[in-house]
Amino acid sequence: MATVEHNWVGLIRAIGPATHKVMSMSQLRDSCSAAGLQNVQTVLATGNLLFSSDANRSELKELLTDILASYGLDNDVFLRRPKEMRDVLAANPMAEAAKLRPNHVLVLFMGSSPTGEQVEALATYDGPETMKCIGKEAYIDYVNGVGRSKVTPARLEKLLGRPGTARNWNTVRKLVEKTSA
């Protein structure tokens, strides 16, 4: 059996039941393939794409943004190489929490690294959640669960001064496994 090489992971923000009414994952795969991306796969139904392309990061971001716009969606897109995803796994400053509560440890993927002041604001947050920023990713341990937390996506965006999209530890591991297979 031939190995399929995925050289990009696309993380689309805010994909879920509301967006599935206007764009299913099969429609997304078909649109990406029609636009010239190869080996297109979706992982789960939450806006995770694996694909191959010779285009650069900014060209791919524009292409995926245009595909989403063709469905009337204005969702942010964040791109990572498989090696970058493996680095996210290796850098996890909350490895023990991820073993104990993989669905409560989230990684927020951003398009650029926050400033030192923004990282400090995250580090000084006084709540039950533990947060740490490493480069373009923030790791959050939602000790008491995500649903009851005051650390909402809007609050993270305000603290870090930029949009992002979060994936729980199980999903991050699954994406790494799929890109390594």
N, C-alpha and C positions, 0 to 999 in steps of 0.2 A: 504494500500500500504506500503510495507516494505521500510525503509530508507536504502539507500546505503551509506556505510561509505567510504569516501576517506581519507586516512591518509597521502597522499603525493600530493604535487603539483610539477610537473616537468615543468620547464621553459627552453625551448630550444632556444638557440641563433640563429638568422639569418634564421628563417624559413619563407618562402614566395614563391612568384611565381616561382623563379628559382629552389628552392628545391622541389616544388610540382611536377615538371616534372620527378623527380626520386623517390619521395616518397610522396604519398598522405596521408592525415590524416587517412583515413580508413586503409591504409597499415601500418601506424605507430601503430594504435590501435590493429590491428591483430597481428603484430609482438610482441607488448608488452604482449598481452594476451598469445600468444604462448610461451613466455619466462617465464610465470608463474605469471605475475602481474594480480591482480583481479580488477574488477569494473573499467576497463579502459574506460576513456572518453577523448575526445579532446574538447577543448573550443576554438571557433573561428578557423581560419586556420593559426595561427601564432605560433605554437609550444607550446601550453599550454596543459599539460596532467594532468589528475586527475586519481589516482589509489590507490589501497591498496596493501600492501606487509608487510611481517614481516622482510624483509631484512633491513640492516642498510644503512645509507646514502651513505657511500663509495661503498658498494656493488651495490646499485641502480644506482649510477652515472656511475659505470663501465658497468653495464648491459645496461643502456640506450645509453651510448657512443658506445658500441658494436653493438647495434641495428642500430644506425645511420650509423656506419661504414659499415654495411652490405648493405647499399644503396649507399655507396661511399661518405658519408657525414662526415665531421669532425667538427661538431658544438659543442660548449660548452653546458653543461647541468648544471642547477642550481636547487637545490631541497629545498623545504620548506614544513613544516608541516602546516596544516590548521590554527593552533593557531599562527604560525609565520606570516601567511598572515593576520590574524585578527589584530595582533600587528602592522603590517605595516600600516593598515588603521587607527588604533588608534593613532599612533605616527606621523601622517602626520603634518609636521610643516607648511604646505601650504594649510590648510583646506579651507580657503576662496577662494583661487585661484582654488582649485579643484572643488568647487561648481560652480564657474563662467566659468571655462575653463577646464572641465574634460579631454578633448582630448589633451590639451596642457600641462598638468601636468603629468610627467612621473616618474616612480620609476625604478631605475637601480638596479637590483638584482645582487649581487656579491657572490663569493664563500667564501670570508673572508673579515673581516673588514680592511679598509685601515689604514695606520699608521697615527699618529697625524700630521705629516708634510704633508701628502697627503690630509688629511681632511682640514688642514689650506689652502693649495693651492686651494682647491675647494671653500672655504669660501671667499678667497680674489679675486676670479675671478671678473674682471671688465667688465661687459656686461649687457645687458638687462635681461638676465635670472637670476633667483634666484636659488641657489643650496645649499642644506644642506645634510650632511651625518649623518645617525644615524645607527651605527652598520654596518651590511652588505648591507645596502640599501642607495642609494643616491636619494633624491627627487629633481626634476628639474622642475621649472615653466618656460616653454617656452612662455613668455608673447606675443611675436610676431609670434608665430608658430614655429613648429619644422623644417619645410622645409627650412626656411631662416636663421636658426641659425648657428653660427660658433661653437656651442657646439655639435660637431658630436660624434658618438660613439668612433671614434678613439681618439678624443681629451679627452673625459671622461676617456678612458682607460689609456691614458698617464698621465693625472692629478692624477688618483687614483692608478696607478701602477698595475692594474689587469683588466681582462676582466669582462664583465657583460652583462646582457640582460635587455632591458627596456620594460616596459609595461605602457600604458597610464592608467589614473585613472579609466576610465570606465572598462577596462579589469581587473584591480586589484579588483575592486568591484565585477565584475561578477564572478571571481574566488573564492572570499570569499563567495558569495551567493551560488555558486554551491557546495562548500565544507561544507556549513552549512545546506544545505537542507536535 
